[in-house]
């Protein structure tokens, strides 16, 4: 990754089975730094944040992270729809998680996956969450492959300035068949070999407050994506 020109990586916590070997934060930090990389961010299972937040924060700080997030608030969804009571309850809970993280110098963030793709009272749950989550304690991480379900990233970045901290990048074909409910959907494409205007997205991301971005793809697509991103001269 360093040889490709990647400077920052994002991990998943040791609570994820395939990342269990990273439980020694100091050792993990040394490995990352020895290869010329840094790791500002990681994903955590929501149950970890609910029940083991103190331990999770300690691990993140050992590695030198400043951001912690989760993939989804995982509320109950039936036929693509959830309830406002569910959304409000989960937003309140996550605000408290974010407040606790802030006391340790950590910025909490929320990704957009299954629950966030649903609808509530005729609106996108993701957009309602942006209104309910406290901007002092919770930023957002935009998942590009979810945009056909949650909406246009440029719209979000400009409508909610400063509310975002990072992005997960994937190529997206807006002309591909619609994904099923709760699915990212569409073929796997390299960034730049799709139908998105990436220069426009990155310009809007500055307004949104995005500080870092991570290519989330298999290795071959990552190589292609990084090569394209270099041509944009984005930092």
N, C-alpha and C positions, 0 to 999 in steps of 0.2 A: 504493500500500500504506500509506504513512504517513497518507494522508487517511482510510483506513478505520479507523485506530487500531492498525495493526500496528506493533510496536516493534522486533522482531528478525526477521531472515531467516537462512536457511541456504542456503549455496551448494553447488555441486559444483566440484571442482577444475578447473584448466585442462586436466587430463588427459582430461576429457570433451570431446569434439569441440565440442559446442554451447556450452561454457564457455571455449573457448580464448582468447577475447578478454580474459579477466580475468587474464591471466598477470602483468600489472603490479600487484602487490599494493598498492603505495602509492596508485596511481591508483584502484584499485577501492575501497580504504578511503575515499578522499576522496569518491567518488561516493555511497557508502552514507551517510556521515556528513552530506554536504550535503543529503541528503533526510530527515534526522532519524531515521535507522535505525541499528541496530548489527547486527553479524554475528559471533556467538560460535562458529559451527560450520560445518563443511563435510563433504561426503562425498568420499572418494578411492577411486579404483580400487585394488583389492587389490595389483595389480602395482606401482603407484606406491609404496605403503607398503613393499613388499618391496625394491624396487630404487632408489627415489628418495626415501626418507624424509627425509633431511636437507634436500633442496630443498623438499619438501612442507611440512615444518615451518617453514622460512624464509618461505615464501609465506603460510602461515596466520598467523604472528606479525606479518607486515607489515600484515595486515588487522585484527589485534587479536583473533584467535580464541583461545579457550581449550579448544576441543573439536575432535577430528578422528575421523572414523569411516569405515566402509565398509559397503556394503549387505549383503554376505554373505561368508562364508569360502570359498564356492564349491567345496566338496569334491565328490567324485564321488558321484552318487546314481543308483541303478538301481531303477526301479519304486517310487520313493518311499522307498527304504531305502539307508542308508549303513553303513559299518563303524565299529566302535569305534576301530580303529587310525587311521582317517582323522580321526575327531573329535579324538582325543588329539593327533595330530600337528599339526593346524591350531590347536588351542587353545594348544599350547606355542609355536608360531610367533607367534601373535597376542599372547600374554603378553609376549614379547620386544619386539614392536613397541610395545606399551603401555608397557613399562618405558623404552624409548628416548624415547618421547614425554613421559613424566613428567619426565625429566631436563631437558626444555625448557619445563616448566611447562604442558604440554598434557595434557588428559584424553582418552585413547583410548576410543572406544565402538564397539559392534557393533549393527547393525540386524538385522532378522529378515526374510530373503527366502528364496530357493530352498532353499539347503542347510539352513538352520535349520528349515525346514518339514518336513524328512524325519524318518524314524524310524531309531533305532539300538537294537538289542537290545530291541525292543518298546517303547521310550520315545521321546518327542519329542527330537530332536537339540538343539533350543533349550534345553530344560531341563537336558540333560546338559552343555551348554556353560556354563550358569550355575554348575555345580558345578566345572568344570575351569578356567574363566577366573579369573585372580587379581583379586579385588575391589580391590586396591590400584592396579592398572594398567588394568583394563578395566571400563567401565560399559556399560549397555545402553540402546539407543534403541528404544522399543516402536513397532512399525508396526501401527496399528489395523486396517488392511485385511487383515492377515495373521492376525488373532486366531482365525478359525475353523480355521486349520491349526495354530497354535502354542499356542492356549489363551487363557483369560480373563485380560485384563490385571489385573483386580482381584486375582485369585489370585496372579499373579506379584508384584505390588507389595507385597502383604501377606506372602507367603511369603519373599520376598527383599528385605527392607528395605534401603534405601540402595544397591541395586545398579543403579539406573536413573538416567539423567541427563536424558533428553528423550523426547518422543513425536512421532510423525508422525500427524496427525489426518485421518481420513476418516470419513464416515458409513458405517455397516455395517448391513445388513439380515440379522439372524440367521435369518430365515425364508426367505431366498432359496435357490435350489438350491445344493448343495454345489459348491465350485470343484474343478477338476481338480488333480492333483498338482503342487505347486510354483507354483500360481497364487494370487494374492490372491483373485480371484473376487468375484462379486456385482455388483449394479448400482452405479454411481457416485451417491452420495447426499451431500447437504450434512450437515455435523455438526448434530445436533439434529432432522433430518428422517429419522431412522432408528429403530432399535429398541434403542439403547444407553441406559443410565442414566449420562449424562455427569457429573452431580453426584457420583455414587458413584465413578466412575472418577477424577475429579480429587481427591476426598478420599483415595482409596487411593494416588494418585500421590505425595502428600506423604510417605506412609510409604515408598514406593518410592525416594524421593530425587530425583524429577523436578525439574529446575531450569528447563527451558524446553520449549516445544512449538511445532510448526510445522504449519500447515494445508498439506497437500500435495494440491492439487486444481486443476482448471482455474479460470479467473478467476471465472466466474459462481458456481460452487459455493463458492469462497473468500469471495466477498462475502456469501453467505448464511451460511456457517459462522462468519465473524467476527461478524456481527450476532448470531447465537445465543450465541456464547461471551461476548459482552459482557453478556448477560442472566444469566450464571452468576457474574459478578464474579470470575472466576479471574485469577490473576496469575502 
